[in-house]
Protein backbone atom coordinates (compact mmCIF):
# COMPACT_ATOMS: atom_id res chain seq x y z
CA UNK A 1 0.00 0.00 0.00
CA UNK A 2 1.38 3.38 -0.98
CA UNK A 3 1.49 6.14 1.62
CA UNK A 4 1.40 9.90 1.32
CA UNK A 5 3.10 12.80 3.13
CA UNK A 6 1.93 13.96 6.51
CA UNK A 7 -0.90 16.37 5.65
CA UNK A 8 -0.20 18.65 8.60
CA UNK A 9 3.30 19.25 7.26
CA UNK A 10 2.06 19.72 3.72
CA UNK A 11 -0.68 22.16 4.69
CA UNK A 12 1.74 24.22 6.76
CA UNK A 13 3.81 24.55 3.60
CA UNK A 14 0.73 25.69 1.70
CA UNK A 15 -0.41 28.38 4.11
CA UNK A 16 2.53 29.34 6.28
CA UNK A 17 5.25 29.05 3.64
CA UNK A 18 2.92 29.24 0.63
CA UNK A 19 4.68 26.49 -1.26
CA UNK A 20 1.60 26.20 -3.44
CA UNK A 21 1.40 23.55 -6.12
CA UNK A 22 -0.98 25.50 -8.35
CA UNK A 23 1.69 26.11 -10.99
CA UNK A 24 4.41 23.88 -9.74
CA UNK A 25 6.27 21.39 -11.90
CA UNK A 26 8.37 19.56 -9.32
CA UNK A 27 7.06 16.10 -10.12
CA UNK A 28 5.50 15.37 -6.73
CA UNK A 29 3.31 12.31 -7.03
CA UNK A 30 2.17 9.18 -5.27
CA UNK A 31 5.44 7.50 -6.15
CA UNK A 32 7.32 9.52 -3.51
CA UNK A 33 8.37 8.01 -0.20
CA UNK A 34 5.43 8.42 2.19
CA UNK A 35 4.90 7.92 5.87
CA UNK A 36 1.26 8.19 6.90
CA UNK A 37 -2.01 6.75 5.52
CA UNK A 38 -4.52 9.05 3.89
CA UNK A 39 -7.44 9.97 6.14
CA UNK A 40 -10.40 11.83 4.67
CA UNK A 41 -13.33 12.92 6.80
CA UNK A 42 -16.51 13.39 4.79
CA UNK A 43 -19.42 15.65 5.65
CA UNK A 44 -22.07 14.92 3.03
CA UNK A 45 -24.06 18.07 3.68
CA UNK A 46 -27.65 18.65 2.64
CA UNK A 47 -29.71 19.19 -0.49
CA UNK A 48 -27.66 17.98 -3.46
CA UNK A 49 -24.74 17.37 -1.13
CA UNK A 50 -25.44 13.67 -0.73
CA UNK A 51 -25.49 13.10 -4.50
CA UNK A 52 -22.40 15.10 -5.40
CA UNK A 53 -20.40 13.68 -2.49
CA UNK A 54 -21.35 10.17 -3.59
CA UNK A 55 -20.13 11.06 -7.10
CA UNK A 56 -16.87 12.34 -5.66
CA UNK A 57 -16.32 9.22 -3.59
CA UNK A 58 -16.81 7.12 -6.74
CA UNK A 59 -13.97 9.06 -8.34
CA UNK A 60 -11.88 8.56 -5.20
CA UNK A 61 -12.57 4.83 -5.41
CA UNK A 62 -11.30 4.85 -8.99
CA UNK A 63 -8.11 6.55 -7.80
CA UNK A 64 -7.59 3.71 -5.33
CA UNK A 65 -8.28 1.05 -7.96
CA UNK A 66 -5.82 2.64 -10.39
CA UNK A 67 -3.01 3.55 -8.02
CA UNK A 68 -3.24 1.22 -5.04
CA UNK A 69 -3.40 4.17 -2.65
CA UNK A 70 -5.72 3.37 0.24
CA UNK A 71 -7.90 6.18 1.56
CA UNK A 72 -9.44 5.80 4.97
CA UNK A 73 -12.80 7.51 4.48
CA UNK A 74 -14.79 8.38 7.59
CA UNK A 75 -18.34 9.75 7.39
CA UNK A 76 -19.42 12.48 9.79
CA UNK A 77 -22.83 13.67 10.91
CA UNK A 78 -25.35 16.20 9.69
CA UNK A 79 -24.48 19.84 9.11
CA UNK A 80 -26.35 23.04 8.37
CA UNK A 81 -30.13 23.04 8.41
CA UNK A 82 -30.28 19.28 8.91
CA UNK A 83 -28.11 19.65 12.02
CA UNK A 84 -30.30 22.46 13.32
CA UNK A 85 -33.37 20.24 12.94
CA UNK A 86 -31.64 17.51 14.93
CA UNK A 87 -29.89 19.51 17.64
CA UNK A 88 -30.39 23.24 17.23
CA UNK A 89 -26.97 24.22 15.83
CA UNK A 90 -25.58 24.16 12.27
CA UNK A 91 -22.20 22.94 13.56
CA UNK A 92 -22.90 20.34 16.22
CA UNK A 93 -20.61 19.23 19.01
CA UNK A 94 -20.39 15.77 17.46
CA UNK A 95 -19.28 17.16 14.08
CA UNK A 96 -16.70 19.38 15.79
CA UNK A 97 -15.32 16.31 17.57
CA UNK A 98 -15.35 14.37 14.30
CA UNK A 99 -13.30 17.09 12.60
CA UNK A 100 -10.94 17.33 15.59
CA UNK A 101 -10.30 13.60 15.34
CA UNK A 102 -9.68 13.74 11.58
CA UNK A 103 -7.26 16.65 11.92
CA UNK A 104 -5.46 14.96 14.83
CA UNK A 105 -4.83 11.97 12.57
CA UNK A 106 -3.32 14.20 9.88
CA UNK A 107 -6.45 14.05 7.75
CA UNK A 108 -8.55 16.64 5.97
CA UNK A 109 -12.25 17.23 5.41
CA UNK A 110 -14.20 16.84 2.18
CA UNK A 111 -17.37 18.81 2.74
CA UNK A 112 -20.69 19.04 0.94
CA UNK A 113 -22.89 22.15 1.11
CA UNK A 114 -24.28 23.15 4.50
CA UNK A 115 -26.77 25.91 5.23
CA UNK A 116 -27.30 28.55 7.89
CA UNK A 117 -23.99 29.56 9.56
CA UNK A 118 -22.27 26.21 9.20
CA UNK A 119 -19.33 27.36 7.05
CA UNK A 120 -18.72 30.50 9.10
CA UNK A 121 -18.85 28.61 12.40
CA UNK A 122 -16.56 25.92 10.99
CA UNK A 123 -14.00 28.50 9.90
CA UNK A 124 -14.04 30.21 13.28
CA UNK A 125 -13.87 26.98 15.29
CA UNK A 126 -10.80 25.68 13.42
CA UNK A 127 -9.28 29.04 12.43
CA UNK A 128 -9.58 28.22 8.73
CA UNK A 129 -8.55 31.75 7.90
CA UNK A 130 -7.23 31.24 4.36
CA UNK A 131 -9.66 30.45 1.53
CA UNK A 132 -8.27 29.70 -1.92
CA UNK A 133 -10.58 29.85 -4.94
CA UNK A 134 -9.03 29.10 -8.34
CA UNK A 135 -10.78 30.65 -11.34
CA UNK A 136 -9.36 28.86 -14.37
CA UNK A 137 -11.81 28.31 -17.26
CA UNK A 138 -11.68 24.89 -18.89
CA UNK A 139 -10.93 25.06 -22.63
CA UNK A 140 -13.63 22.47 -23.37
CA UNK A 141 -16.30 24.88 -22.07
CA UNK A 142 -15.30 28.13 -23.76
CA UNK A 143 -18.12 27.87 -26.28
CA UNK A 144 -20.84 27.58 -23.63
CA UNK A 145 -19.68 30.55 -21.56
CA UNK A 146 -21.98 33.54 -21.16
CA UNK A 147 -18.90 35.60 -21.97
CA UNK A 148 -17.08 35.67 -25.29
CA UNK A 149 -14.62 32.81 -25.53
CA UNK A 150 -11.72 35.14 -26.31
CA UNK A 151 -12.47 37.03 -23.08
CA UNK A 152 -11.91 33.97 -20.86
CA UNK A 153 -9.28 32.09 -22.83
CA UNK A 154 -6.02 31.81 -20.87
CA UNK A 155 -7.57 33.39 -17.75
CA UNK A 156 -5.92 32.14 -14.55
CA UNK A 157 -6.98 33.89 -11.35
CA UNK A 158 -6.50 32.81 -7.76
CA UNK A 159 -8.70 34.48 -5.12
CA UNK A 160 -7.04 34.49 -1.70
CA UNK A 161 -9.81 35.35 0.75
CA UNK A 162 -9.68 35.99 4.46
CA UNK A 163 -12.19 33.88 6.41
CA UNK A 164 -11.35 35.01 9.95
CA UNK A 165 -12.52 38.63 10.16
CA UNK A 166 -14.95 41.02 8.57
CA UNK A 167 -18.70 41.16 8.59
CA UNK A 168 -19.26 37.40 8.47
CA UNK A 169 -17.41 36.96 11.75
CA UNK A 170 -18.82 40.00 13.52
CA UNK A 171 -21.46 40.49 16.19
CA UNK A 172 -25.07 41.31 15.53
CA UNK A 173 -28.22 42.08 17.45
CA UNK A 174 -31.82 43.12 17.06
CA UNK A 175 -33.41 45.77 19.30
CA UNK A 176 -36.43 48.07 19.12
CA UNK A 177 -36.74 51.83 18.89
CA UNK A 178 -39.12 54.02 20.89
CA UNK A 179 -41.93 53.09 18.49
CA UNK A 180 -41.24 49.38 18.93
CA UNK A 181 -39.89 49.09 15.41
CA UNK A 182 -37.05 46.67 14.96
CA UNK A 183 -33.50 48.00 14.72
CA UNK A 184 -30.86 45.56 13.51
CA UNK A 185 -27.12 46.16 13.76
CA UNK A 186 -23.91 44.33 12.98
CA UNK A 187 -20.43 45.13 14.21
CA UNK A 188 -17.23 43.75 12.70
CA UNK A 189 -13.52 44.42 12.64
CA UNK A 190 -10.11 43.47 11.25
CA UNK A 191 -6.90 43.31 13.23
CA UNK A 192 -3.51 44.08 11.74
CA UNK A 193 -2.40 40.50 12.41
CA UNK A 194 -5.41 39.09 10.56
CA UNK A 195 -4.73 41.21 7.49
CA UNK A 196 -0.99 40.56 7.58
CA UNK A 197 -1.22 36.78 7.60
CA UNK A 198 -3.64 36.57 4.64
CA UNK A 199 -1.73 39.16 2.59
CA UNK A 200 1.51 37.29 3.26
CA UNK A 201 -0.04 34.12 1.81
CA UNK A 202 -1.16 36.06 -1.28
CA UNK A 203 2.25 37.65 -1.73
CA UNK A 204 4.10 34.36 -1.50
CA UNK A 205 1.67 32.75 -3.91
CA UNK A 206 2.19 35.61 -6.36
CA UNK A 207 5.95 35.04 -6.40
CA UNK A 208 5.26 31.57 -7.81
CA UNK A 209 2.80 32.83 -10.38
CA UNK A 210 2.95 36.06 -12.41
CA UNK A 211 4.10 38.30 -9.58
CA UNK A 212 1.04 40.51 -9.12
CA UNK A 213 -1.53 40.91 -6.38
CA UNK A 214 -4.68 43.00 -6.47
CA UNK A 215 -6.05 43.98 -3.07
CA UNK A 216 -9.77 44.73 -2.80
CA UNK A 217 -10.89 47.69 -0.70
CA UNK A 218 -13.64 50.32 -0.39
CA UNK A 219 -11.91 53.40 1.06
CA UNK A 220 -14.87 55.76 1.28
CA UNK A 221 -17.43 53.16 2.28
CA UNK A 222 -15.29 51.25 4.83
CA UNK A 223 -12.55 53.82 5.49
CA UNK A 224 -10.56 52.57 8.49
CA UNK A 225 -10.57 48.91 7.48
CA UNK A 226 -9.64 49.78 3.89
CA UNK A 227 -6.80 51.98 5.14
CA UNK A 228 -5.53 49.10 7.28
CA UNK A 229 -5.65 46.70 4.32
CA UNK A 230 -3.77 49.12 2.08
CA UNK A 231 -1.06 49.92 4.62
CA UNK A 232 -0.50 46.29 5.56
CA UNK A 233 -0.49 45.19 1.93
CA UNK A 234 2.08 47.84 1.03
CA UNK A 235 4.27 46.74 3.93
CA UNK A 236 4.07 43.02 3.16
CA UNK A 237 4.48 43.49 -0.60
CA UNK A 238 7.67 45.49 -0.08
CA UNK A 239 9.29 42.28 1.20
CA UNK A 240 8.65 40.44 -2.08
CA UNK A 241 9.42 40.92 -5.74
CA UNK A 242 5.80 41.55 -6.74
CA UNK A 243 3.62 44.38 -7.96
CA UNK A 244 0.49 45.56 -6.16
CA UNK A 245 -2.58 47.45 -7.21
CA UNK A 246 -5.82 48.28 -5.42
CA UNK A 247 -9.38 48.14 -6.70
CA UNK A 248 -12.59 49.17 -5.04
CA UNK A 249 -14.84 46.16 -4.77
CA UNK A 250 -17.51 47.40 -7.18
CA UNK A 251 -14.92 48.15 -9.85
CA UNK A 252 -13.20 44.84 -9.13
CA UNK A 253 -16.46 43.00 -9.85
CA UNK A 254 -16.77 44.85 -13.16
CA UNK A 255 -13.14 44.30 -14.15
CA UNK A 256 -13.27 40.61 -13.26
CA UNK A 257 -15.84 40.14 -16.01
CA UNK A 258 -14.66 42.88 -18.34
CA UNK A 259 -10.92 42.15 -18.28
CA UNK A 260 -10.27 38.98 -16.26
CA UNK A 261 -6.85 38.53 -17.86
CA UNK A 262 -5.55 41.52 -15.89
CA UNK A 263 -5.74 39.57 -12.62
CA UNK A 264 -3.22 37.17 -11.15
CA UNK A 265 -3.75 36.87 -7.38
CA UNK A 266 -6.65 38.69 -5.75
CA UNK A 267 -6.38 39.18 -1.98
CA UNK A 268 -9.55 40.27 -0.30
CA UNK A 269 -11.53 40.68 2.91
CA UNK A 270 -14.17 38.11 3.73
CA UNK A 271 -17.36 39.52 2.20
CA UNK A 272 -15.69 40.97 -0.88
CA UNK A 273 -13.95 37.67 -1.59
CA UNK A 274 -17.17 35.71 -1.22
CA UNK A 275 -18.87 37.87 -3.85
CA UNK A 276 -15.96 37.93 -6.28
CA UNK A 277 -15.32 34.18 -6.11
CA UNK A 278 -18.97 33.42 -6.84
CA UNK A 279 -19.04 36.01 -9.62
CA UNK A 280 -16.07 34.15 -11.06
CA UNK A 281 -18.49 31.32 -11.83
CA UNK A 282 -19.34 33.27 -14.97
CA UNK A 283 -15.74 32.90 -16.09
CA UNK A 284 -15.94 29.14 -15.54
CA UNK A 285 -19.32 28.70 -17.24
CA UNK A 286 -21.50 27.94 -14.23
CA UNK A 287 -21.64 28.57 -10.51
CA UNK A 288 -21.82 24.79 -10.28
CA UNK A 289 -18.12 24.71 -11.19
CA UNK A 290 -16.84 26.93 -8.34
CA UNK A 291 -14.76 25.20 -5.69
CA UNK A 292 -12.02 25.92 -3.20
CA UNK A 293 -10.49 25.11 0.15
CA UNK A 294 -9.96 26.73 3.54
CA UNK A 295 -6.75 26.27 5.54
CA UNK A 296 -5.41 26.92 9.00
CA UNK A 297 -1.78 27.36 10.05
CA UNK A 298 -2.03 24.15 12.07
CA UNK A 299 -2.68 21.90 9.08
CA UNK A 300 -6.48 21.75 9.12
CA UNK A 301 -8.04 21.92 5.67
CA UNK A 302 -11.61 21.76 4.39
CA UNK A 303 -12.32 21.20 0.68
CA UNK A 304 -15.70 22.14 -0.69
CA UNK A 305 -17.74 23.69 -3.47
CA UNK A 306 -18.64 27.37 -3.49
CA UNK A 307 -22.25 26.79 -4.41
CA UNK A 308 -25.16 26.05 -2.12
CA UNK A 309 -27.29 23.01 -1.43
CA UNK A 310 -29.70 23.59 -4.37
CA UNK A 311 -32.61 22.00 -2.55
CA UNK A 312 -34.77 22.32 -5.68
CA UNK A 313 -32.48 19.84 -7.47
CA UNK A 314 -32.01 17.41 -4.58
CA UNK A 315 -32.83 13.81 -5.43
CA UNK A 316 -33.54 14.58 -9.10
CA UNK A 317 -30.24 13.40 -10.62
CA UNK A 318 -29.70 16.85 -12.12
CA UNK A 319 -26.92 18.36 -10.00
CA UNK A 320 -23.53 19.10 -11.53
CA UNK A 321 -20.98 17.18 -9.40
CA UNK A 322 -17.87 18.67 -11.03
CA UNK A 323 -17.11 21.37 -8.45
CA UNK A 324 -17.15 18.76 -5.68
CA UNK A 325 -14.99 16.42 -7.77
CA UNK A 326 -12.58 19.28 -8.48
CA UNK A 327 -12.37 19.95 -4.75
CA UNK A 328 -11.24 16.33 -4.38
CA UNK A 329 -8.55 16.84 -7.01
CA UNK A 330 -7.41 19.96 -5.19
CA UNK A 331 -7.26 17.96 -1.97
CA UNK A 332 -5.15 15.21 -3.50
CA UNK A 333 -2.73 17.80 -4.85
CA UNK A 334 -2.54 20.36 -2.05
CA UNK A 335 -2.83 18.19 1.05
CA UNK A 336 -1.35 14.89 -0.10
CA UNK A 337 1.03 15.81 -2.92
CA UNK A 338 -0.73 13.49 -5.38
CA UNK A 339 -0.31 15.88 -8.29
CA UNK A 340 -0.43 13.31 -11.08
CA UNK A 341 -3.62 11.78 -9.76
CA UNK A 342 -5.21 15.22 -9.40
CA UNK A 343 -4.24 16.11 -12.95
CA UNK A 344 -5.74 12.87 -14.22
CA UNK A 345 -9.08 13.74 -12.60
CA UNK A 346 -9.10 17.16 -14.27
CA UNK A 347 -8.11 15.58 -17.60
CA UNK A 348 -10.95 13.08 -17.28
CA UNK A 349 -13.48 15.87 -16.71
CA UNK A 350 -12.11 17.74 -19.73
CA UNK A 351 -12.33 14.61 -21.90
CA UNK A 352 -16.00 14.12 -21.02
CA UNK A 353 -16.86 17.76 -21.69
CA UNK A 354 -14.91 17.75 -24.95
CA UNK A 355 -17.04 14.81 -26.12
CA UNK A 356 -20.09 17.09 -25.94
CA UNK A 357 -21.57 15.75 -22.70
CA UNK A 358 -23.00 18.30 -20.28
CA UNK A 359 -25.24 18.71 -17.26
CA UNK A 360 -28.20 21.05 -17.65
CA UNK A 361 -26.37 24.10 -16.30
CA UNK A 362 -23.82 23.86 -19.13
CA UNK A 363 -26.18 22.97 -21.96
CA UNK A 364 -25.50 24.36 -25.43
CA UNK A 365 -26.66 23.48 -28.96
CA UNK A 366 -25.39 20.11 -30.09
CA UNK A 367 -24.47 18.81 -26.65
CA UNK A 368 -25.93 15.79 -24.88
CA UNK A 369 -27.30 16.52 -21.43
CA UNK A 370 -26.98 13.80 -18.80
CA UNK A 371 -27.73 13.45 -15.13
CA UNK A 372 -25.44 13.40 -12.12
CA UNK A 373 -24.93 9.65 -12.09
CA UNK A 374 -24.21 9.26 -15.80
CA UNK A 375 -21.76 12.15 -15.81
CA UNK A 376 -19.97 10.61 -12.84
CA UNK A 377 -19.73 7.25 -14.59
CA UNK A 378 -18.32 8.89 -17.70
CA UNK A 379 -15.72 10.79 -15.66
CA UNK A 380 -14.69 7.59 -13.89
CA UNK A 381 -14.41 5.77 -17.24
CA UNK A 382 -12.28 8.60 -18.66
CA UNK A 383 -10.07 8.54 -15.57
CA UNK A 384 -9.51 4.81 -15.91
CA UNK A 385 -8.98 5.07 -19.64
CA UNK A 386 -6.43 7.85 -19.17
CA UNK A 387 -4.07 5.74 -17.10
Helices and strands as residue ranges (DSSP letters): H 7-15, E 38-43, H 49-67, E 71-75, H 80-87, H 93-104, E 108-111, H 118-125, E 130-135, G 139-144, H 149-152, E 157-162, G 167-169, E 171-176, E 182-187, H 192-207, E 212-217, H 223-237, E 243-248, H 249-258, G 260-262, E 265-268, H 270-279, H 281-284, G 287-289, E 291-295, E 301-305, G 311-313, H 322-334, H 339-354, E 357-358, G 360-362, E 368-369, H 372-385
